[in-house]
Amino acid sequence: MGLQPRAVSRDLDWGIPVPLEGAEGKVLYVWFDAPIGYISNTKELLPESWEKWWKSEDTRLIHFIGKDNIVFHCIIFPTILKLEGTYILPDNVPANEFLNLEGDKISTSRNWAVWLNEYLEDFPDKQDTLRYVLTANAPETKDNDFTWKDFQARNNNELVAIYGNFVNRTLVLTQNYFDGKVPVRNELQEIDLQTINELSDIKGNVEKLLDNFKFRDAQKEAMNLARLGNKYLADTEPWKIVKTDKDRVATILNLSLQIAANLSIVFEPFLPFSSEKLRDLLNLETFDWNNLGSIELLKPQLQLKKPVLLFDKIEDSAIEYQVQKLLNTKKKNELSAFKPKDVKSNISYENFEKLDIRVGTVLACQKVPKADKLLQFKIDDGLGGRTIVSGIAQYYPEPEKLIGQQVCFIANLEPRKLKGIVSEGMLLSAEDADGRITLIQPQTTVVNGAEVK
C-alpha cells in the first residue's frame, strides 16, 4: 500500500506562512516545522559546537517520544533531514504508549495530573519513589496506569521491604558485630562464590537492557541485586553463628556490604538521591560505573556511618489524601462541564395545576431494612401526617439528621407500595452534575401543609 499523502498545511490565521506562490492564507502544519526546533534549540544552547550534535557521523541521535508522534519523528522529520543532505538521521526512535492516571487520561487542562511541586510538598525527600514507580510502570509496550495504591505498594513492598531491608540489615549487623567497620573477608565458601558470580553478571545485564531502551526491565534487574543480597543473608544466617564463627560472619558481612555498595552504583540511573544517601552511609566518596560488579569497593576497616533507613513506609492516610484530591478534581471537572438536559416538551397549565406540591416537616427518618437505596420518612403535612419512601439513602447516610427539617413533596401522587411500605407521595429533589441528589427545601420555615405555587 505504501505511504499515503499527508497534508502539511493548515488554513489558519496563525503560524508560519507556506512560502509558495498560490498558497496565500495557508500556514505550515505545526508538526511539519516543529521538529526543526530541536536543531535551533541546540544552536542557541551551543552556538559554537551545535553542528557536531546533528552532523557528526560519530553522534548517535535518539528520539524519545510518545506513540502519537511516531509519524513525525520516523517519517516527516527524517525526510526533511535527508533531503537537506548534511544532517545525520535518527538511529532509534523509542516510542512509549500512553500513561493514564487512575484509569483516566492525564490532562493538565483538566488538572488530572500529579503536579511535581505538590508531590514534593506532600512527599518530601521521596523524589526517588516517584522515579521508581514511573519507571516500573513505564508504558513501553502498552498503555499503563499510575495509581496511588500501586505507588504505595511499590514503595512499601519493594523499595522498603526488599532494597531498604537488605541495606538496613547489613548495616545494623555490621554495627552490632564489628563496631560499624567493614570486616575483613576470609576464606570463601561455595555460596559466596555463587553470589559473587551472580553479582559479576549485573553490569552486563543492566547495560544490555539500557542500550536497548528497556528501562523498566533494567530497573527490575537492579532490584534483583537487592533480592540476591537478601537471599544471601537469609541463606547464610550470620546471626546464628556469630558466637561460634566470627570469621565466617566477617566474610558474610563483607560481601553483603560489597553488594550494598554495588546497589548504590546500579541504582544511580534510576534512584540518584537514594544512591547518594547510601554511598554516604557507606563512606563511599566516589563511584565509577565501570566498577559495577566488583567486590573491592569497600576497603577493610573502613568506618561506616550509623545506620538509618534508606526508605520509609507510606501510610494509608497519605494515599487516601491523594485519591480524595483526585476525586475532588473529578467532581469539579464534572461541575464545570455540566450541560443541562434539554427541556421536556411543553405541558398545559391545566396539567401543571393538577400537581399538589406541599411543604412538610420530617418527624422520623430511617433506612428501609434490606433496601440499600430507600429511606422511610414520616412527614407532618398539617393534615394528620403521611409516610413517604424515597430512594436517596446513599446521599443521606445519617438520615436521623433530617428530622426537624422541612421538605417539599407531591401530595396527590397515587400511593405506591415499596418493600411492603405504602408511600404516600414523592419528595422533590435536585440532581447535581456529579449525580448527587439534594432535597429541595424552603429557605425559611413555613406552616406544615403550605402549598408550593
ABEGO torsion letter per residue (X at the ends): XEBBBBBABBBBABEBBBBBBGABGBBBBAAAAAAAAAAAAAAAABAAAAAAAAABAABBBBBBBBAAAAAAAAAAAAAAAAAAGABBBBABBBBBBBBBBGGBBBBAAAGBBBBAAAAAAABBGAAAAAAAAAAAABBAABBBBBBAAAAAAAAAAAAAAAAAAAAAAAAAAAAAAAGGBBBBBBBBBAAAAAAAAAAAAAAAAAAAAAAAGBAAAAAAAAAAAAAAAAAAAAAAGAAAAAAABAAAAAAAAAAAAAAAAAAAAAAAAABAAAAAAAAAAAGBABBBAAABGBAAABBBGBBBBBBBBABBBBBAAAAAAAAAAAAAAAAAAAAAABBBBBBBBBBBAAAAAABBBBBBBBABBBBBBGBAABBBBBBBAGAGEBBBBBBAAAABABAAAABGBBBBBBAABBBBBBGGBBBBEBBBBBBBAAGBBBBBBBABBBBBGBBBX
